[in-house]
Amino acid sequence: MLELYHHGSSACAAKVRFALAEKHLQWTSHYVDILAGEQFKPEFLAVNPKAVVPVLVHEGQIITESTIICEYADEAFPDSPIYPKSALERARTRLWTKAVDEELHPACSAITYVVSHRHTLLRNGVGSFEEFLSKGAKEGAAARSLKWQYIQHGIAAPGAAEKIRLYDDYLRRMESALKVNTWLVGSSFSMADIAMAPYVNRLAALSMHGMWTGGRLTHVEEWFSRIQARPSFHAGFIEWMPSQLSEEMRANGVRSWPEIKALLGL
C-alpha cells in the first residue's frame, strides 16, 4: 500500500501526485496543512524531520524528496514508466529534474511570495518581524528572514528580481527544447515534463500566463495545453488545491502582473 503525505499548494507534492497518476497508482492520502503549520507537529516530524511534504510510505518504508519519490515509484512499479528507456534520454531527463530541484524550486517560492502571499499577509496583518520570526521558528531564521524581505519589499527585495528572471530563463530553455521535440526529452512524455509541469502551473495559478502566451513562447504554450489535457492533470493539480487559496493567488497575480511584465520588458 502507498501512503502520501502532501498538501494541495505544494509544487513538490503536485509533482508526485502527477507522477503517481501517470503510473495509475492508488494511494492513501495524509493531508498536511502546511499553511496552518501542521508540518511542525510531532507526529509529522516523526515521519519527516525536515518538516516538508511530500513523503511517500510504501509498506512501512519512508521515502522523502519529491524527485527521489518519483524515481522510486517508477522502479518499484515498472508498469507505465515515466523515465525514458535509453540511457541518453534518461540522462537528459535528470538534467531537467536536477535543475528543478536546485534552481527552479527556490525561484518558485520567491515568485509565489512576491506575486501573491505578500499581498494576503499584508492585508491580514503580518505584525512585527519578531512575531513573524517566532511563528515559523522551526522553519529556520534564514528562511523566515528571506520571506520577510519578500513580504515587505516585493520585487524590490534582495534577489527577488533575479529569481523571476531565472524563472523566465527556464521558460526560454523549454521553448528551445520544444522546438525540436513534442515533449521536453524526445517525442514521448516523461519525468522531465512531470518535473516542470508544477512550476509552469504555478505561474498559471498566479495569473502569469503572459510570460508565454500572446505569441511569446508558442511551443511552451502548446506544451502546457497538452499537459492540462492529460487525464492525470486533475488528480495532480486541481483536485487537492484549496479553492480559497486558488482564488487569492489568481487575484493577487492579476494585481502583480504589470510589475512583473515591466521587469521582463514585455
PASEBA-1860 file (N, C-alpha, C; in nm, 3 decimals):
! residues 266
1> MLELYHHG> 0.082/-0.119/0.000/0.000/0.000/0.000/0.086/0.125/0.000 ~ 0.046/0.224/-0.078/0.116/0.352/-0.083/0.040/0.455/-0.001 ~ 0.113/0.531/0.079/0.057/0.641/0.155/0.134/0.767/0.117 ~ 0.062/0.878/0.100/0.127/1.002/0.061/0.088/1.114/0.155 ~ 0.190/1.174/0.216/0.173/1.295/0.294/0.195/1.413/0.200 ~ 0.099/1.504/0.192/0.104/1.606/0.088/0.018/1.724/0.125 ~ 0.028/1.830/0.043/-0.059/1.948/0.056/-0.094/1.997/-0.083 ~ -0.211/2.060/-0.096/-0.261/2.099/-0.227/-0.179/2.204/-0.298
9> SSACAAKV> -0.117/2.297/-0.224/-0.045/2.406/-0.289/0.103/2.379/-0.308 ~ 0.153/2.268/-0.258/0.295/2.235/-0.270/0.328/2.190/-0.411 ~ 0.422/2.259/-0.476/0.464/2.220/-0.612/0.528/2.082/-0.610 ~ 0.604/2.053/-0.506/0.670/1.922/-0.498/0.568/1.810/-0.479 ~ 0.467/1.836/-0.399/0.362/1.736/-0.380/0.282/1.716/-0.508 ~ 0.258/1.825/-0.581/0.186/1.813/-0.708/0.266/1.728/-0.807 ~ 0.397/1.744/-0.806/0.482/1.664/-0.893/0.462/1.515/-0.866 ~ 0.461/1.479/-0.738/0.445/1.338/-0.703/0.305/1.288/-0.736
17> RFALAEKH> 0.203/1.368/-0.705/0.066/1.326/-0.740/0.052/1.306/-0.890 ~ 0.111/1.396/-0.968/0.107/1.386/-1.114/0.175/1.257/-1.160 ~ 0.291/1.228/-1.104/0.365/1.107/-1.142/0.287/0.981/-1.105 ~ 0.231/0.977/-0.984/0.155/0.859/-0.942/0.031/0.840/-1.028 ~ -0.033/0.950/-1.068/-0.150/0.940/-1.155/-0.110/0.890/-1.293 ~ 0.004/0.935/-1.345/0.052/0.888/-1.474/0.082/0.738/-1.471 ~ 0.124/0.690/-1.356/0.156/0.548/-1.341/0.034/0.467/-1.297 ~ -0.080/0.533/-1.282/-0.206/0.466/-1.243/-0.194/0.396/-1.109
25> LQWTSHYV> -0.123/0.459/-1.015/-0.104/0.402/-0.883/-0.203/0.465/-0.784 ~ -0.263/0.381/-0.702/-0.355/0.426/-0.599/-0.278/0.453/-0.470 ~ -0.322/0.552/-0.394/-0.254/0.584/-0.270/-0.353/0.639/-0.167 ~ -0.315/0.623/-0.041/-0.393/0.675/0.070/-0.340/0.812/0.107 ~ -0.431/0.908/0.121/-0.392/1.046/0.147/-0.376/1.076/0.296 ~ -0.266/1.144/0.329/-0.247/1.207/0.459/-0.224/1.355/0.430 ~ -0.329/1.435/0.443/-0.320/1.575/0.405/-0.258/1.656/0.519 ~ -0.149/1.723/0.488/-0.077/1.803/0.587/-0.097/1.950/0.551
33> DILAGEQF> -0.168/2.023/0.634/-0.196/2.164/0.604/-0.074/2.248/0.641 ~ 0.013/2.266/0.544/0.137/2.340/0.570/0.111/2.488/0.594 ~ -0.003/2.539/0.546/-0.038/2.679/0.570/-0.079/2.702/0.714 ~ -0.122/2.596/0.780/-0.159/2.603/0.922/-0.047/2.553/1.014 ~ 0.067/2.516/0.955/0.181/2.473/1.035/0.179/2.329/1.080 ~ 0.093/2.247/1.015/0.084/2.107/1.059/0.211/2.027/1.033 ~ 0.299/2.077/0.945/0.424/2.007/0.917/0.520/2.009/1.036 ~ 0.490/2.097/1.134/0.576/2.107/1.251/0.522/2.029/1.370
41> KPEFLAVN> 0.411/1.960/1.351/0.356/1.879/1.459/0.445/1.756/1.482 ~ 0.458/1.712/1.606/0.546/1.599/1.637/0.517/1.474/1.555 ~ 0.388/1.447/1.530/0.354/1.325/1.456/0.405/1.329/1.313 ~ 0.409/1.449/1.251/0.464/1.456/1.115/0.616/1.462/1.120 ~ 0.674/1.530/1.217/0.819/1.534/1.228/0.877/1.394/1.249 ~ 0.797/1.305/1.308/0.841/1.167/1.324/0.851/1.097/1.189 ~ 0.772/1.144/1.091/0.776/1.089/0.956/0.885/1.155/0.874 ~ 0.895/1.287/0.883/0.998/1.362/0.811/1.050/1.475/0.899
49> PKAVVPVL> 1.165/1.457/0.961/1.222/1.560/1.049/1.250/1.693/0.979 ~ 1.257/1.692/0.845/1.279/1.817/0.772/1.153/1.902/0.763 ~ 1.040/1.847/0.804/0.913/1.921/0.811/0.867/1.972/0.675 ~ 0.884/1.888/0.572/0.837/1.926/0.439/0.761/1.808/0.376 ~ 0.666/1.844/0.290/0.597/1.744/0.208/0.652/1.755/0.067 ~ 0.638/1.646/-0.011/0.568/1.521/0.017/0.657/1.417/0.083 ~ 0.589/1.318/0.139/0.653/1.197/0.189/0.572/1.078/0.140 ~ 0.639/0.978/0.086/0.574/0.855/0.044/0.610/0.744/0.141
57> VHEGQIIT> 0.510/0.667/0.181/0.533/0.550/0.266/0.484/0.428/0.189 ~ 0.574/0.332/0.171/0.541/0.209/0.098/0.577/0.090/0.185 ~ 0.476/0.018/0.227/0.494/-0.099/0.312/0.579/-0.065/0.434 ~ 0.549/0.049/0.493/0.617/0.091/0.615/0.748/0.164/0.594 ~ 0.798/0.166/0.471/0.926/0.233/0.442/0.902/0.376/0.396 ~ 0.976/0.469/0.453/0.957/0.611/0.426/1.053/0.658/0.318 ~ 0.998/0.725/0.217/1.079/0.784/0.109/1.048/0.933/0.104 ~ 1.152/1.015/0.111/1.136/1.160/0.106/1.202/1.217/-0.020
65> ESTIICEY> 1.182/1.345/-0.042/1.232/1.422/-0.156/1.154/1.383/-0.283 ~ 1.087/1.482/-0.340/0.989/1.454/-0.446/1.047/1.383/-0.568 ~ 1.164/1.424/-0.614/1.223/1.358/-0.732/1.260/1.214/-0.700 ~ 1.314/1.193/-0.582/1.350/1.057/-0.541/1.225/0.971/-0.526 ~ 1.118/1.029/-0.476/0.991/0.955/-0.465/0.946/0.910/-0.604 ~ 0.953/0.999/-0.702/0.912/0.964/-0.838/1.000/0.854/-0.896 ~ 1.129/0.863/-0.873/1.221/0.759/-0.920/1.190/0.626/-0.854 ~ 1.165/0.631/-0.724/1.132/0.509/-0.651/1.006/0.444/-0.706
73> ADEAFPDS> 0.903/0.526/-0.725/0.776/0.473/-0.776/0.794/0.409/-0.912 ~ 0.878/0.469/-0.996/0.899/0.415/-1.130/0.975/0.283/-1.127 ~ 1.066/0.269/-1.030/1.144/0.145/-1.019/1.065/0.037/-0.945 ~ 0.989/0.077/-0.844/0.914/-0.022/-0.766/0.792/-0.075/-0.842 ~ 0.740/0.009/-0.932/0.621/-0.028/-1.010/0.652/-0.001/-1.158 ~ 0.713/-0.098/-1.227/0.765/-0.074/-1.362/0.660/-0.047/-1.470 ~ 0.535/-0.081/-1.446/0.433/-0.054/-1.548/0.415/0.096/-1.567 ~ 0.379/0.134/-1.690/0.359/0.275/-1.726/0.479/0.359/-1.684
81> PIYPKSAL> 0.598/0.328/-1.737/0.719/0.400/-1.696/0.714/0.548/-1.730 ~ 0.773/0.630/-1.642/0.779/0.775/-1.665/0.921/0.820/-1.699 ~ 1.018/0.730/-1.688/1.154/0.761/-1.732/1.178/0.693/-1.867 ~ 1.249/0.759/-1.959/1.274/0.700/-2.091/1.356/0.572/-2.083 ~ 1.352/0.495/-2.190/1.424/0.368/-2.194/1.574/0.388/-2.215 ~ 1.610/0.479/-2.304/1.751/0.493/-2.340/1.829/0.566/-2.231 ~ 1.956/0.527/-2.215/2.041/0.590/-2.114/2.058/0.739/-2.142 ~ 2.072/0.775/-2.269/2.091/0.916/-2.305/1.969/0.999/-2.268
89> ERARTRLW> 1.850/0.949/-2.300/1.729/1.025/-2.267/1.703/1.029/-2.117 ~ 1.741/0.923/-2.046/1.729/0.927/-1.900/1.822/1.033/-1.842 ~ 1.943/1.043/-1.898/2.037/1.145/-1.852/1.982/1.285/-1.879 ~ 1.924/1.305/-1.995/1.868/1.436/-2.028/1.747/1.469/-1.940 ~ 1.671/1.366/-1.907/1.559/1.386/-1.815/1.609/1.431/-1.679 ~ 1.715/1.370/-1.632/1.768/1.404/-1.500/1.832/1.543/-1.498 ~ 1.873/1.593/-1.611/1.921/1.732/-1.615/1.806/1.828/-1.584 ~ 1.687/1.796/-1.635/1.570/1.879/-1.603/1.532/1.866/-1.456
97> TKAVDEEL> 1.528/1.743/-1.404/1.487/1.726/-1.264/1.589/1.789/-1.169 ~ 1.717/1.782/-1.204/1.822/1.844/-1.122/1.807/1.996/-1.122 ~ 1.779/2.053/-1.239/1.760/2.198/-1.249/1.641/2.244/-1.166 ~ 1.534/2.167/-1.170/1.415/2.200/-1.091/1.449/2.201/-0.942 ~ 1.514/2.096/-0.895/1.543/2.083/-0.753/1.639/2.191/-0.704 ~ 1.739/2.223/-0.784/1.845/2.312/-0.738/1.817/2.459/-0.763 ~ 1.744/2.492/-0.871/1.727/2.633/-0.907/1.582/2.678/-0.916 ~ 1.501/2.601/-0.985/1.365/2.650/-1.011/1.277/2.646/-0.887
105> HPACSAIT> 1.294/2.547/-0.803/1.208/2.540/-0.684/1.230/2.661/-0.592 ~ 1.354/2.699/-0.561/1.371/2.822/-0.481/1.313/2.945/-0.549 ~ 1.324/2.952/-0.682/1.266/3.064/-0.756/1.115/3.063/-0.746 ~ 1.056/2.946/-0.742/0.910/2.932/-0.730/0.863/2.988/-0.596 ~ 0.935/2.959/-0.491/0.899/3.013/-0.360/0.905/3.165/-0.361 ~ 1.009/3.219/-0.424/1.024/3.365/-0.429/0.909/3.430/-0.506 ~ 0.879/3.379/-0.624/0.776/3.443/-0.705/0.638/3.428/-0.641 ~ 0.614/3.317/-0.571/0.486/3.298/-0.504/0.467/3.402/-0.393
113> YVVSHRHT> 0.572/3.427/-0.316/0.563/3.528/-0.211/0.552/3.668/-0.268 ~ 0.636/3.699/-0.367/0.640/3.834/-0.423/0.510/3.868/-0.495 ~ 0.456/3.772/-0.570/0.337/3.797/-0.651/0.208/3.786/-0.570 ~ 0.203/3.691/-0.476/0.075/3.665/-0.409/0.078/3.672/-0.258 ~ 0.159/3.590/-0.194/0.148/3.576/-0.049/0.168/3.707/0.024 ~ 0.256/3.794/-0.027/0.281/3.920/0.042/0.154/4.004/0.052 ~ 0.075/4.005/-0.053/-0.047/4.085/-0.053/-0.147/4.031/0.049 ~ -0.159/3.899/0.054/-0.251/3.837/0.150/-0.207/3.863/0.293
121> LLRNGVGS> -0.076/3.845/0.319/-0.025/3.863/0.454/-0.033/4.009/0.499 ~ 0.001/4.100/0.409/-0.006/4.242/0.445/-0.150/4.286/0.470 ~ -0.243/4.232/0.393/-0.383/4.264/0.412/-0.435/4.214/0.547 ~ -0.390/4.094/0.584/-0.438/4.033/0.708/-0.361/4.081/0.831 ~ -0.247/4.144/0.808/-0.165/4.192/0.920/-0.055/4.095/0.955 ~ 0.067/4.127/0.916/0.179/4.035/0.936/0.249/4.057/1.070 ~ 0.222/4.173/1.133/0.284/4.201/1.262/0.429/4.245/1.248 ~ 0.502/4.237/1.358/0.643/4.275/1.359/0.729/4.161/1.306
129> FEEFLSKG> 0.854/4.193/1.275/0.947/4.090/1.229/0.966/3.982/1.336 ~ 0.973/4.025/1.462/0.994/3.929/1.571/0.876/3.832/1.581 ~ 0.755/3.884/1.562/0.636/3.799/1.565/0.636/3.703/1.447 ~ 0.670/3.754/1.328/0.675/3.670/1.207/0.780/3.561/1.224 ~ 0.894/3.598/1.280/1.003/3.502/1.300/0.962/3.393/1.398 ~ 0.894/3.432/1.505/0.857/3.335/1.608/0.752/3.236/1.560 ~ 0.663/3.280/1.469/0.558/3.192/1.419/0.613/3.078/1.335 ~ 0.728/3.098/1.277/0.789/2.992/1.195/0.925/2.952/1.246
137> AKEGAAAR> 0.938/2.949/1.379/1.069/2.925/1.439/1.134/2.796/1.390 ~ 1.053/2.694/1.368/1.109/2.565/1.327/1.148/2.564/1.179 ~ 1.107/2.668/1.106/1.142/2.677/0.965/1.287/2.722/0.947 ~ 1.339/2.795/1.045/1.474/2.848/1.036/1.473/2.998/1.016 ~ 1.561/3.067/1.087/1.563/3.213/1.084/1.598/3.266/0.946 ~ 1.689/3.200/0.875/1.731/3.249/0.744/1.615/3.247/0.645 ~ 1.540/3.137/0.643/1.426/3.124/0.552/1.318/3.225/0.587 ~ 1.290/3.243/0.715/1.188/3.339/0.757/1.230/3.483/0.726
145> SLKWQYIQ> 1.358/3.511/0.743/1.409/3.645/0.713/1.395/3.677/0.565 ~ 1.423/3.578/0.480/1.410/3.599/0.336/1.264/3.625/0.299 ~ 1.174/3.546/0.356/1.032/3.565/0.328/0.985/3.702/0.378 ~ 1.038/3.746/0.490/1.003/3.879/0.541/1.042/3.988/0.441 ~ 1.158/3.972/0.380/1.202/4.068/0.279/1.107/4.068/0.160 ~ 1.066/3.948/0.118/0.972/3.939/0.006/0.839/4.007/0.042 ~ 0.793/3.986/0.164/0.665/4.043/0.207/0.673/4.195/0.213 ~ 0.780/4.246/0.269/0.792/4.389/0.290/0.824/4.467/0.162
153> HGIAAPGA> 0.905/4.407/0.075/0.958/4.484/-0.038/0.918/4.430/-0.175 ~ 0.854/4.315/-0.181/0.809/4.262/-0.309/0.923/4.242/-0.406 ~ 0.902/4.286/-0.528/1.001/4.265/-0.633/1.131/4.339/-0.606 ~ 1.127/4.440/-0.517/1.246/4.515/-0.483/1.329/4.446/-0.374 ~ 1.280/4.337/-0.318/1.354/4.264/-0.216/1.483/4.209/-0.274 ~ 1.588/4.199/-0.195/1.715/4.148/-0.244/1.700/4.011/-0.312 ~ 1.741/4.002/-0.437/1.740/3.876/-0.511/1.608/3.839/-0.575 ~ 1.499/3.912/-0.546/1.367/3.873/-0.597/1.361/3.885/-0.749
161> AEKIRLYD> 1.407/3.996/-0.803/1.403/4.016/-0.949/1.486/3.910/-1.020 ~ 1.599/3.874/-0.961/1.685/3.771/-1.022/1.615/3.636/-1.027 ~ 1.537/3.604/-0.923/1.463/3.477/-0.922/1.357/3.475/-1.033 ~ 1.292/3.589/-1.053/1.189/3.597/-1.157/1.253/3.585/-1.295 ~ 1.367/3.649/-1.314/1.439/3.638/-1.443/1.487/3.494/-1.466 ~ 1.528/3.427/-1.357/1.570/3.287/-1.368/1.453/3.201/-1.415 ~ 1.336/3.225/-1.359/1.215/3.154/-1.399/1.190/3.174/-1.549 ~ 1.201/3.299/-1.592/1.179/3.331/-1.733/1.283/3.262/-1.821
169> DYLRRMES> 1.405/3.253/-1.772/1.510/3.185/-1.847/1.477/3.038/-1.868 ~ 1.418/2.974/-1.767/1.380/2.833/-1.782/1.266/2.815/-1.881 ~ 1.176/2.910/-1.886/1.072/2.903/-1.989/1.135/2.910/-2.128 ~ 1.236/2.991/-2.143/1.306/3.003/-2.272/1.380/2.873/-2.306 ~ 1.439/2.810/-2.204/1.504/2.681/-2.226/1.403/2.576/-2.271 ~ 1.287/2.580/-2.210/1.181/2.490/-2.252/1.143/2.515/-2.397 ~ 1.129/2.641/-2.433/1.091/2.677/-2.569/1.192/2.620/-2.669 ~ 1.320/2.630/-2.638/1.424/2.577/-2.727/1.412/2.426/-2.742
177> ALKVNTWL> 1.390/2.356/-2.629/1.377/2.210/-2.634/1.254/2.168/-2.711 ~ 1.145/2.242/-2.694/1.017/2.205/-2.756/1.009/2.243/-2.903 ~ 1.102/2.323/-2.951/1.109/2.350/-3.094/1.155/2.225/-3.169 ~ 1.226/2.138/-3.100/1.285/2.018/-3.161/1.198/1.896/-3.138 ~ 1.137/1.888/-3.018/1.060/1.770/-2.980/0.923/1.808/-2.927 ~ 0.832/1.712/-2.932/0.697/1.734/-2.880/0.699/1.754/-2.729 ~ 0.784/1.678/-2.662/0.799/1.686/-2.517/0.941/1.730/-2.484 ~ 0.971/1.753/-2.358/1.099/1.812/-2.321/1.217/1.723/-2.353
185> VGSSFSMA> 1.194/1.591/-2.351/1.301/1.497/-2.387/1.243/1.400/-2.489 ~ 1.273/1.421/-2.615/1.226/1.330/-2.719/1.079/1.349/-2.752 ~ 1.024/1.246/-2.814/0.886/1.254/-2.862/0.785/1.198/-2.764 ~ 0.832/1.148/-2.649/0.742/1.087/-2.551/0.739/1.168/-2.421 ~ 0.621/1.176/-2.362/0.603/1.237/-2.230/0.689/1.162/-2.130 ~ 0.754/1.236/-2.039/0.844/1.171/-1.944/0.850/1.248/-1.813 ~ 0.937/1.201/-1.724/0.958/1.264/-1.595/1.004/1.408/-1.611 ~ 1.070/1.442/-1.720/1.111/1.581/-1.743/0.989/1.672/-1.749
193> DIAMAPYV> 0.885/1.627/-1.817/0.762/1.705/-1.826/0.689/1.709/-1.692 ~ 0.690/1.597/-1.621/0.629/1.592/-1.488/0.698/1.689/-1.394 ~ 0.831/1.696/-1.402/0.907/1.783/-1.313/0.880/1.930/-1.338 ~ 0.866/1.968/-1.466/0.846/2.109/-1.500/0.702/2.154/-1.486 ~ 0.608/2.062/-1.501/0.466/2.099/-1.503/0.421/2.177/-1.379 ~ 0.459/2.138/-1.256/0.410/2.214/-1.141/0.457/2.359/-1.139 ~ 0.571/2.385/-1.202/0.629/2.519/-1.196/0.570/2.610/-1.303 ~ 0.532/2.555/-1.415/0.457/2.633/-1.513/0.314/2.651/-1.463
201> NRLAALSM> 0.259/2.546/-1.404/0.124/2.557/-1.350/0.117/2.661/-1.238 ~ 0.225/2.673/-1.158/0.227/2.775/-1.053/0.217/2.915/-1.114 ~ 0.288/2.937/-1.225/0.278/3.067/-1.293/0.135/3.091/-1.341 ~ 0.073/2.987/-1.396/-0.064/3.000/-1.443/-0.157/3.031/-1.326 ~ -0.135/2.965/-1.213/-0.218/2.990/-1.094/-0.201/3.132/-1.043 ~ -0.086/3.193/-1.071/-0.056/3.330/-1.029/-0.090/3.433/-1.137 ~ -0.167/3.390/-1.237/-0.208/3.479/-1.347/-0.089/3.534/-1.425 ~ 0.016/3.453/-1.437/0.137/3.494/-1.508/0.144/3.433/-1.648
209> HGMWTGGR> 0.029/3.398/-1.707/0.026/3.336/-1.840/0.099/3.418/-1.944 ~ 0.102/3.549/-1.922/0.166/3.637/-2.019/0.314/3.613/-2.038 ~ 0.374/3.534/-1.951/0.515/3.502/-1.967/0.538/3.409/-2.086 ~ 0.431/3.343/-2.135/0.449/3.256/-2.253/0.341/3.273/-2.360 ~ 0.228/3.336/-2.327/0.120/3.349/-2.425/0.140/3.472/-2.513 ~ 0.043/3.495/-2.602/0.048/3.611/-2.690/0.157/3.603/-2.795 ~ 0.196/3.481/-2.830/0.299/3.464/-2.932/0.441/3.471/-2.880 ~ 0.459/3.485/-2.747/0.594/3.499/-2.693/0.671/3.367/-2.695
217> LTHVEEWF> 0.613/3.262/-2.636/0.676/3.129/-2.633/0.570/3.028/-2.675 ~ 0.550/3.017/-2.805/0.437/2.940/-2.857/0.450/2.791/-2.828 ~ 0.571/2.740/-2.828/0.590/2.596/-2.802/0.561/2.563/-2.656 ~ 0.597/2.654/-2.565/0.563/2.635/-2.424/0.412/2.640/-2.405 ~ 0.348/2.733/-2.472/0.202/2.745/-2.463/0.135/2.616/-2.510 ~ 0.180/2.560/-2.621/0.122/2.436/-2.673/0.151/2.320/-2.579 ~ 0.274/2.316/-2.525/0.312/2.210/-2.431/0.222/2.213/-2.308 ~ 0.199/2.332/-2.252/0.117/2.341/-2.131/-0.027/2.301/-2.160
225> SRIQARPS> -0.075/2.332/-2.277/-0.210/2.288/-2.316/-0.217/2.136/-2.321 ~ -0.111/2.073/-2.370/-0.108/1.925/-2.373/-0.102/1.869/-2.231 ~ -0.026/1.936/-2.145/-0.019/1.893/-2.004/-0.157/1.899/-1.940 ~ -0.226/2.010/-1.959/-0.358/2.029/-1.898/-0.462/1.931/-1.952 ~ -0.439/1.883/-2.073/-0.534/1.792/-2.136/-0.517/1.647/-2.089 ~ -0.407/1.618/-2.020/-0.383/1.481/-1.977/-0.482/1.444/-1.866 ~ -0.535/1.323/-1.867/-0.630/1.281/-1.763/-0.574/1.293/-1.621 ~ -0.442/1.283/-1.609/-0.377/1.288/-1.478/-0.366/1.429/-1.422
233> FHAGFIEW> -0.392/1.530/-1.504/-0.371/1.668/-1.460/-0.463/1.705/-1.343 ~ -0.588/1.665/-1.353/-0.683/1.699/-1.246/-0.641/1.638/-1.113 ~ -0.602/1.511/-1.115/-0.560/1.443/-0.992/-0.433/1.503/-0.935 ~ -0.346/1.550/-1.023/-0.220/1.605/-0.977/-0.230/1.746/-0.924 ~ -0.314/1.828/-0.989/-0.311/1.971/-0.962/-0.442/2.032/-0.912 ~ -0.553/1.988/-0.964/-0.680/2.056/-0.936/-0.750/2.000/-0.814 ~ -0.753/1.870/-0.803/-0.834/1.803/-0.701/-0.801/1.848/-0.558 ~ -0.674/1.872/-0.529/-0.633/1.897/-0.391/-0.605/2.044/-0.360
241> MPSQLSEE> -0.617/2.133/-0.459/-0.585/2.273/-0.438/-0.699/2.343/-0.362 ~ -0.672/2.403/-0.246/-0.779/2.475/-0.173/-0.836/2.588/-0.258 ~ -0.968/2.592/-0.271/-1.032/2.688/-0.361/-1.008/2.832/-0.318 ~ -1.012/2.860/-0.189/-0.989/2.997/-0.142/-0.848/3.042/-0.174 ~ -0.751/2.955/-0.152/-0.612/2.988/-0.184/-0.595/3.009/-0.333 ~ -0.660/2.925/-0.412/-0.652/2.938/-0.557/-0.703/3.075/-0.602 ~ -0.814/3.119/-0.546/-0.871/3.248/-0.584/-0.782/3.364/-0.537 ~ -0.726/3.352/-0.418/-0.635/3.456/-0.369/-0.512/3.469/-0.459
249> MRANGVRS> -0.456/3.356/-0.499/-0.338/3.359/-0.585/-0.371/3.419/-0.721 ~ -0.487/3.383/-0.774/-0.526/3.439/-0.904/-0.542/3.590/-0.897 ~ -0.616/3.636/-0.795/-0.643/3.779/-0.782/-0.516/3.858/-0.752 ~ -0.432/3.805/-0.663/-0.307/3.872/-0.632/-0.214/3.877/-0.754 ~ -0.219/3.771/-0.834/-0.137/3.767/-0.954/-0.179/3.873/-1.055 ~ -0.309/3.890/-1.072/-0.359/3.995/-1.161/-0.307/4.131/-1.115 ~ -0.308/4.152/-0.987/-0.260/4.278/-0.929/-0.110/4.296/-0.953 ~ -0.033/4.188/-0.948/0.112/4.196/-0.958/0.164/4.193/-1.101
257> WPEIKALL> 0.082/4.144/-1.195/0.130/4.122/-1.330/0.193/4.244/-1.396 ~ 0.137/4.365/-1.385/0.200/4.480/-1.451/0.345/4.501/-1.408 ~ 0.375/4.476/-1.281/0.512/4.493/-1.231/0.605/4.386/-1.287 ~ 0.555/4.262/-1.293/0.635/4.153/-1.348/0.656/4.175/-1.498 ~ 0.552/4.217/-1.566/0.560/4.245/-1.709/0.664/4.352/-1.739 ~ 0.668/4.455/-1.658/0.766/4.562/-1.677/0.907/4.512/-1.649 ~ 0.923/4.430/-1.545/1.054/4.375/-1.513/1.112/4.296/-1.631 ~ 1.026/4.218/-1.696/1.072/4.130/-1.805/1.070/4.203/-1.940
265> GL> 1.027/4.326/-1.941/1.026/4.403/-2.065/0.926/4.353/-2.166 ~ 0.811/4.309/-2.121/0.709/4.253/-2.211/0.612/4.360/-2.259
END
